């Protein structure tokens, strides 16, 4: 296949091309009718609560997430939810109740495209002489930006670091990802999808960023999203399992907005907070995307009392997207932003869309990218979003950790985070600000200060 990549213009692009996975506003209750989730005040009461539930009806099925004292119940038609909630041996121990929401992800972002009025990407004479893999490397401007044109990779490449990818799975047969995935611990939480194959495309794209910035890091995949949807308790379970499996870093390029004033949504907020706090006790750091709605998250919380999760959890490292020293047009911002990294953006040159400012990313090789008529190789695509900024930070942390591992030095993930922040380039207002956090990741500077 020729490597000349024709480019495209996309109508209503911000809505359709946003690569960040989002949670739906529906709950399992709306789909299953008689499910109930309970978050207990303490794990010490789990056995007592379980005994009380079994006495109400032996037909109630339950599953625990013991690390955060969360229980999911499936009730028979003969049992009313209120009977459980108001039971004298259960009610005093409940911290929050309701239904953890279903999750969904955008469909193929290239479903709707228009093929005119675009700017060319690069020089086709050179592209035609490249393999697909060489082209992927050559178009990685976002990697050059945070590695000082790959100089940091001469110091550290992530060897010995373990990154958990909680997403829609990956294409393990992709040439770029072969040999990078820990198949022994990778798993799927998606019903009826035993393997980690990516039927959506999002996870494969995120994994590509991880391998570009930390090519020797080990990636363990926790699949929580199927072709379109998943369940948030899968995501919470995946966070806990990833920490228990000994991963150093968890990447979560996904998010939801939940209101503290709604009890069922407070359940989701508290459950995510407990899961991330648990990961922290395992010396595991969680990195999350800021979200792609151009929201001032502080103002949104003030007016709507809604938090963006998981990035709104204090213990999370939350990443916004930057483009040419400015906040990307779609990126959320607020006091919760810790760092920023390139995620691509909508840029126009003389009225034409410039795809060179997007992220040239991986896409499942067994899934049509919709661009064959444009000579874009199968297994690759274009996109943008904070979903791609977050893994740049996750992989950067892996590189810094690998430096310590190579030196035989024990180090906490909090120290790794401090090292990254110390090398970040302060942009915008002096010091930490609501748009860029402490600044844009600069791995060569972070690593060079350790030498």
C-alpha positions as CSV (number, residue, x, y, z in Angstrom):
1,X,0.0,0.0,0.0
2,X,1.3,3.5,-0.8
3,X,2.2,5.5,2.2
4,X,0.9,8.8,0.8
5,X,-1.7,9.9,3.3
6,X,-4.4,12.0,1.9
7,X,-6.1,14.2,4.5
8,X,-9.7,15.0,5.3
9,X,-12.0,17.5,6.7
10,X,-14.6,16.5,9.2
11,X,-17.8,18.3,9.9
12,X,-18.8,18.8,13.5
13,X,-15.4,17.3,14.4
14,X,-15.3,18.2,18.1
15,X,-18.3,16.0,18.8
16,X,-17.4,13.1,16.6
17,X,-13.6,12.8,17.0
18,X,-13.3,13.2,20.7
19,X,-11.2,10.2,21.6
20,X,-11.8,10.2,25.4
21,X,-14.0,7.4,26.6
22,X,-17.1,8.7,28.5
23,X,-19.6,7.3,30.9
24,X,-23.2,7.2,29.9
25,X,-25.8,8.9,32.2
26,X,-27.8,5.7,32.5
27,X,-27.5,3.2,35.3
28,X,-27.7,-0.6,35.5
29,X,-31.0,-0.1,37.2
30,X,-32.5,1.2,34.0
31,X,-31.4,-1.8,32.1
32,X,-31.7,-4.6,34.7
33,X,-34.5,-3.3,36.8
34,X,-33.6,-4.9,40.2
35,X,-29.9,-4.4,40.8
36,X,-28.6,-2.5,43.8
37,X,-25.1,-1.3,44.8
38,X,-24.2,-0.6,48.4
39,X,-21.1,1.2,49.7
40,X,-20.5,0.3,53.3
41,X,-19.0,2.6,55.9
42,X,-16.4,0.0,56.9
43,X,-15.2,-3.4,55.5
44,X,-15.5,-4.8,59.0
45,X,-19.2,-5.1,58.7
46,X,-19.3,-7.0,55.3
47,X,-19.9,-10.4,56.9
48,X,-22.7,-9.1,59.1
49,X,-24.4,-7.4,56.1
50,X,-24.0,-10.5,54.0
51,X,-25.7,-12.7,56.6
52,X,-28.6,-10.2,56.9
53,X,-29.1,-10.2,53.1
54,X,-29.1,-14.0,53.0
55,X,-31.8,-14.1,55.7
56,X,-34.0,-11.8,53.6
57,X,-33.9,-14.1,50.6
58,X,-31.5,-17.0,49.6
59,X,-32.3,-16.0,45.9
60,X,-30.4,-12.7,46.2
61,X,-27.1,-13.0,44.3
62,X,-24.2,-10.8,45.5
63,X,-20.7,-9.9,44.6
64,X,-18.2,-8.0,46.7
65,X,-15.4,-5.5,46.0
66,X,-13.9,-6.1,49.5
67,X,-11.1,-3.6,49.1
68,X,-13.6,-0.7,49.1
69,X,-16.4,-2.4,51.0
70,X,-18.8,-2.3,48.0
71,X,-21.4,-4.9,47.3
72,X,-23.6,-5.5,44.2
73,X,-26.9,-7.2,44.6
74,X,-29.2,-8.8,42.1
75,X,-32.7,-9.0,43.7
76,X,-35.4,-11.5,42.7
77,X,-38.8,-9.9,41.9
78,X,-40.1,-10.9,45.3
79,X,-37.6,-8.6,47.1
80,X,-38.0,-4.9,47.1
81,X,-34.9,-2.6,47.2
82,X,-36.3,-0.7,50.1
83,X,-36.5,-3.9,52.1
84,X,-32.7,-4.2,51.8
85,X,-31.9,-0.5,52.4
86,X,-34.1,-0.1,55.5
87,X,-33.2,-3.4,57.2
88,X,-32.2,-2.8,60.7
89,X,-29.0,-4.9,60.4
90,X,-28.0,-3.2,57.1
91,X,-29.1,0.4,57.2
92,X,-26.7,1.6,59.9
93,X,-23.7,0.4,57.9
94,X,-24.6,2.0,54.5
95,X,-22.4,4.9,53.4
96,X,-24.1,5.3,49.9
97,X,-26.6,3.4,47.9
98,X,-27.9,3.3,44.3
99,X,-26.6,1.9,41.0
100,X,-23.1,2.3,39.5
101,X,-23.6,3.6,36.0
102,X,-23.2,1.8,32.7
103,X,-20.3,3.1,30.6
104,X,-20.2,3.8,26.9
105,X,-17.6,5.0,24.4
106,X,-17.9,7.0,21.2
107,X,-18.4,4.9,18.1
108,X,-15.7,4.9,15.4
109,X,-14.7,8.6,15.2
110,X,-14.2,8.3,11.4
111,X,-17.8,7.3,10.7
112,X,-18.6,10.7,9.2
113,X,-15.9,12.4,7.1
114,X,-15.8,14.9,4.3
115,X,-12.9,14.7,1.8
116,X,-12.2,18.3,0.7
117,X,-10.6,21.5,1.9
118,X,-7.7,20.2,3.9
119,X,-4.0,21.0,4.3
120,X,-1.4,18.4,3.3
121,X,0.5,16.4,5.9
122,X,4.2,16.3,5.4
123,X,6.1,15.5,2.1
124,X,4.6,12.6,0.2
125,X,7.9,11.9,-1.5
126,X,9.4,10.8,1.8
127,X,6.3,9.1,3.1
128,X,6.1,6.8,0.1
129,X,9.5,5.4,1.0
130,X,8.6,4.5,4.5
131,X,7.1,1.4,6.1
132,X,4.0,1.8,8.1
133,X,6.0,1.5,11.3
134,X,8.5,4.1,10.1
135,X,5.7,6.5,9.2
136,X,4.2,6.1,12.7
137,X,7.5,7.0,14.2
138,X,8.2,9.9,11.8
139,X,4.8,11.5,12.5
140,X,5.1,11.4,16.3
141,X,5.6,15.2,16.8
142,X,3.9,14.8,20.2
143,X,6.7,12.4,21.3
144,X,9.5,14.8,20.1
145,X,7.8,17.6,22.1
146,X,8.0,16.0,25.5
147,X,11.3,14.0,25.0
148,X,13.5,16.8,23.5
149,X,13.4,15.1,20.1
150,X,13.9,11.6,21.7
151,X,17.0,12.6,23.8
152,X,15.3,11.4,26.9
153,X,15.0,7.9,25.4
154,X,18.8,7.7,25.4
155,X,18.6,7.9,29.2
156,X,15.5,5.7,29.9
157,X,12.9,3.7,28.0
158,X,10.7,2.4,30.7
159,X,12.5,-0.9,31.2
160,X,11.2,-2.7,34.4
161,X,8.2,-0.3,34.8
162,X,4.7,-1.8,34.7
163,X,1.8,0.2,33.3
164,X,-1.9,-0.8,33.6
165,X,-4.1,0.3,30.8
166,X,-7.8,0.4,31.8
167,X,-9.6,0.9,28.5
168,X,-11.4,-0.9,25.7
169,X,-8.6,-3.6,25.2
170,X,-5.9,-3.6,22.6
171,X,-5.0,-5.2,19.3
172,X,-2.2,-7.5,20.6
173,X,-1.3,-8.5,17.0
174,X,-0.6,-4.9,16.0
175,X,3.1,-4.8,14.8
176,X,3.8,-1.8,17.1
177,X,2.3,-3.6,20.2
178,X,3.7,-7.1,19.7
179,X,5.7,-8.2,22.6
180,X,4.7,-5.2,24.7
181,X,1.6,-6.7,26.4
182,X,1.7,-8.8,29.6
183,X,-0.7,-11.5,28.5
184,X,-0.5,-13.4,31.8
185,X,-2.2,-10.7,33.9
186,X,-4.2,-8.9,31.2
187,X,-7.9,-9.7,31.4
188,X,-11.4,-8.6,30.3
189,X,-14.2,-7.6,32.6
190,X,-16.6,-7.3,29.7
191,X,-19.4,-9.9,29.7
192,X,-19.2,-12.4,26.8
193,X,-15.8,-11.0,25.8
194,X,-13.2,-13.2,27.4
195,X,-10.1,-11.9,25.6
196,X,-8.7,-8.3,25.5
197,X,-9.3,-7.8,21.7
198,X,-10.2,-4.1,21.0
199,X,-13.5,-3.9,19.2
200,X,-13.7,-0.2,19.8
201,X,-10.3,1.2,18.9
202,X,-9.7,3.6,21.8
203,X,-7.5,1.4,23.9
204,X,-5.2,0.5,21.0
205,X,-4.7,4.2,20.3
206,X,-3.8,4.9,23.9
207,X,-1.5,1.9,24.0
208,X,0.4,3.3,21.0
209,X,1.3,6.5,22.9
210,X,2.5,4.4,25.8
211,X,4.8,2.4,23.6
212,X,6.2,5.5,21.8
213,X,7.2,7.3,25.0
214,X,8.2,4.2,27.1
215,X,9.0,1.5,24.5
216,X,10.4,-1.0,27.0
217,X,7.7,-0.7,29.6
218,X,5.4,-3.6,30.2
219,X,1.7,-2.9,29.6
220,X,-1.1,-4.9,31.3
221,X,-4.5,-4.5,29.8
222,X,-7.7,-4.4,31.8
223,X,-10.6,-4.3,29.4
224,X,-13.7,-2.6,30.8
225,X,-15.4,-1.4,27.6
226,X,-16.7,-3.6,24.8
227,X,-17.6,-2.4,21.3
228,X,-19.8,0.3,22.7
229,X,-20.5,-0.1,26.5
230,X,-19.3,-1.4,29.8
231,X,-20.0,-1.1,33.5
232,X,-18.3,1.3,35.9
233,X,-18.0,-1.4,38.6
234,X,-15.7,-3.2,36.1
235,X,-13.6,-0.1,36.0
236,X,-13.4,0.1,39.7
237,X,-12.6,-3.6,40.0
238,X,-9.9,-3.1,37.4
239,X,-8.2,-0.3,39.3
240,X,-8.0,-2.6,42.4
241,X,-6.8,-5.6,40.4
242,X,-4.2,-3.5,38.6
243,X,-2.8,-2.4,42.0
244,X,-2.9,-5.9,43.4
245,X,-1.0,-7.2,40.3
246,X,1.9,-4.9,41.1
247,X,1.5,-2.3,38.4
248,X,3.4,0.9,39.1
249,X,1.1,3.2,37.0
250,X,-2.5,3.0,36.0
251,X,-3.6,4.9,32.9
252,X,-7.3,5.9,32.7
253,X,-8.1,7.8,29.6
254,X,-11.8,7.9,30.4
255,X,-14.2,9.9,32.5
256,X,-17.6,10.7,33.8
257,X,-19.4,13.6,35.5
258,X,-21.3,12.9,38.7
259,X,-23.3,15.1,41.1
260,X,-22.7,15.0,44.8
261,X,-26.3,16.0,45.5
262,X,-27.7,12.8,43.9
263,X,-27.2,9.8,46.2
264,X,-26.7,7.2,43.5
265,X,-24.1,9.5,41.9
266,X,-22.4,10.1,45.2
267,X,-22.0,6.3,45.4
268,X,-20.0,6.5,42.1
269,X,-17.8,9.3,43.4
270,X,-17.1,7.6,46.7
271,X,-16.4,4.2,45.0
272,X,-13.9,5.7,42.6
273,X,-12.2,7.7,45.4
274,X,-11.8,4.5,47.5
275,X,-10.4,2.5,44.6
276,X,-7.8,5.2,43.8
277,X,-6.9,5.6,47.4
278,X,-6.5,1.8,47.6
279,X,-4.1,1.9,44.6
280,X,-2.1,4.5,46.4
281,X,-1.6,2.2,49.4
282,X,0.0,-0.2,46.9
283,X,2.6,2.4,45.7
284,X,0.6,2.6,42.4
285,X,-0.2,6.0,40.9
286,X,-3.3,6.7,38.8
287,X,-3.1,9.0,35.8
288,X,-6.4,10.3,34.3
289,X,-7.4,12.5,31.4
290,X,-9.0,15.8,32.2
291,X,-11.9,15.4,29.7
292,X,-12.8,17.0,26.4
293,X,-15.8,19.3,27.0
294,X,-13.9,22.6,27.3
295,X,-15.3,22.9,30.8
296,X,-14.0,25.0,33.7
297,X,-14.4,22.2,36.2
298,X,-14.2,24.4,39.2
299,X,-17.1,26.5,38.0
300,X,-19.0,23.4,36.9
301,X,-18.7,22.0,40.4
302,X,-19.8,25.3,41.9
303,X,-23.0,25.6,39.7
304,X,-23.9,21.9,39.2
305,X,-22.1,20.2,42.1
306,X,-20.7,17.8,39.6
307,X,-17.2,16.2,39.6
308,X,-15.3,14.8,36.7
309,X,-14.1,11.3,37.5
310,X,-11.7,9.8,38.0
311,X,-9.6,13.0,37.4
312,X,-11.5,14.8,40.1
313,X,-10.2,12.5,42.8
314,X,-7.5,14.3,44.7
315,X,-5.1,11.4,44.6
316,X,-5.3,11.2,40.8
317,X,-2.7,12.8,38.5
318,X,-5.0,14.7,36.1
319,X,-3.7,15.7,32.7
320,X,-5.0,18.5,30.4
321,X,-4.1,18.8,26.7
322,X,-1.7,21.5,25.4
323,X,-1.1,22.7,21.8
324,X,1.7,25.2,21.0
325,X,1.8,26.5,24.6
326,X,-1.9,27.1,24.8
327,X,-4.7,24.9,26.2
328,X,-6.2,22.7,23.5
329,X,-9.6,24.0,22.4
330,X,-11.5,21.0,23.8
331,X,-9.6,20.4,27.0
332,X,-11.2,20.7,30.4
333,X,-9.4,22.7,33.0
334,X,-9.5,23.5,36.7
335,X,-7.6,23.3,40.0
336,X,-7.5,19.5,39.7
337,X,-5.1,19.7,36.7
338,X,-1.6,18.5,37.7
339,X,0.3,18.4,34.4
340,X,-0.3,18.9,30.7
341,X,0.9,17.1,27.6
342,X,0.2,17.3,23.8
343,X,-3.0,15.7,22.7
344,X,-3.5,17.3,19.3
345,X,-6.0,20.0,18.4
346,X,-8.2,21.5,15.7
347,X,-6.0,23.8,13.7
348,X,-6.9,25.5,10.4
349,X,-4.4,26.9,7.9
350,X,-6.0,29.3,5.4
351,X,-9.3,27.8,6.2
352,X,-8.1,24.2,5.7
353,X,-8.0,21.6,8.5
354,X,-4.4,20.8,9.4
355,X,-4.2,17.1,10.4
356,X,-0.5,17.5,11.1
357,X,-1.6,19.0,14.4
358,X,-3.6,15.8,15.3
359,X,-2.2,12.6,16.8
360,X,-1.3,10.0,14.2
361,X,-2.3,7.0,16.3
362,X,-2.7,3.2,16.3
363,X,-6.0,1.5,15.3
364,X,-6.9,-2.2,15.4
365,X,-5.6,-4.0,12.4
366,X,-8.6,-6.2,12.1
367,X,-11.0,-3.2,12.2
368,X,-11.5,-1.0,9.1
369,X,-10.2,2.5,9.9
370,X,-12.5,3.9,7.2
371,X,-9.6,5.5,5.4
372,X,-8.6,3.0,2.8
373,X,-9.7,5.3,0.0
374,X,-7.3,7.9,1.5
375,X,-4.4,5.5,1.5
376,X,-4.1,5.6,5.3
377,X,-2.7,2.2,6.2
378,X,-5.0,-0.1,8.1
379,X,-3.9,-0.2,11.8
380,X,-3.5,3.6,11.9
381,X,-5.7,6.7,12.2
382,X,-5.8,10.3,13.2
383,X,-7.4,11.6,16.4
384,X,-7.0,14.1,19.3
385,X,-8.0,14.5,22.9
386,X,-6.9,14.4,26.5
387,X,-7.1,10.6,26.1
388,X,-3.7,11.0,24.3
389,X,-2.2,13.5,26.7
390,X,-2.7,11.2,29.8
391,X,-0.7,8.2,28.4
392,X,2.2,10.6,27.6
393,X,2.4,11.3,31.4
394,X,1.9,7.6,32.3
395,X,4.7,6.6,30.0
396,X,6.9,9.4,31.2
397,X,6.5,8.2,34.8
398,X,7.5,4.8,33.6
399,X,10.7,6.2,32.1
400,X,11.7,8.0,35.2
401,X,11.0,4.9,37.3
402,X,13.1,2.8,35.0
403,X,16.0,5.1,35.6
404,X,15.9,4.3,39.3
405,X,15.4,0.6,38.6
406,X,18.5,0.6,36.4
407,X,20.5,2.2,39.2
408,X,19.1,-0.4,41.7
409,X,17.5,2.3,43.8
410,X,14.2,1.9,45.7
411,X,11.8,4.8,45.1
412,X,8.2,5.6,45.8
413,X,5.8,6.6,43.0
414,X,5.3,9.9,44.8
415,X,9.0,10.6,44.4
416,X,8.7,9.7,40.7
417,X,5.9,12.2,40.4
418,X,7.9,14.9,42.1
419,X,10.8,14.3,39.6
420,X,8.5,14.6,36.7
421,X,7.0,17.9,38.0
422,X,10.4,19.3,38.7
423,X,11.4,19.0,35.1
424,X,8.1,20.2,33.7
425,X,8.1,23.4,31.6
426,X,6.0,26.1,33.3
427,X,3.7,27.7,30.8
428,X,0.9,30.1,31.3
429,X,0.8,31.9,34.7
430,X,3.9,31.4,36.8
431,X,3.6,28.3,39.0
432,X,0.7,25.9,39.1
433,X,-2.4,27.1,37.3
434,X,-5.8,25.8,36.3
435,X,-4.9,25.3,32.6
436,X,-1.6,23.5,32.7
437,X,-1.0,22.4,36.3
438,X,2.7,22.8,37.0
439,X,3.4,22.7,33.3
440,X,4.1,20.5,30.3
441,X,6.0,17.3,30.7
442,X,9.6,17.5,29.6
443,X,11.2,14.1,30.2
444,X,14.7,14.9,29.2
445,X,14.8,17.7,31.7
446,X,13.3,15.5,34.5
447,X,15.8,12.7,33.8
448,X,18.8,15.0,33.3
449,X,18.3,16.5,36.7
450,X,18.7,13.0,38.2
451,X,22.0,12.3,36.6
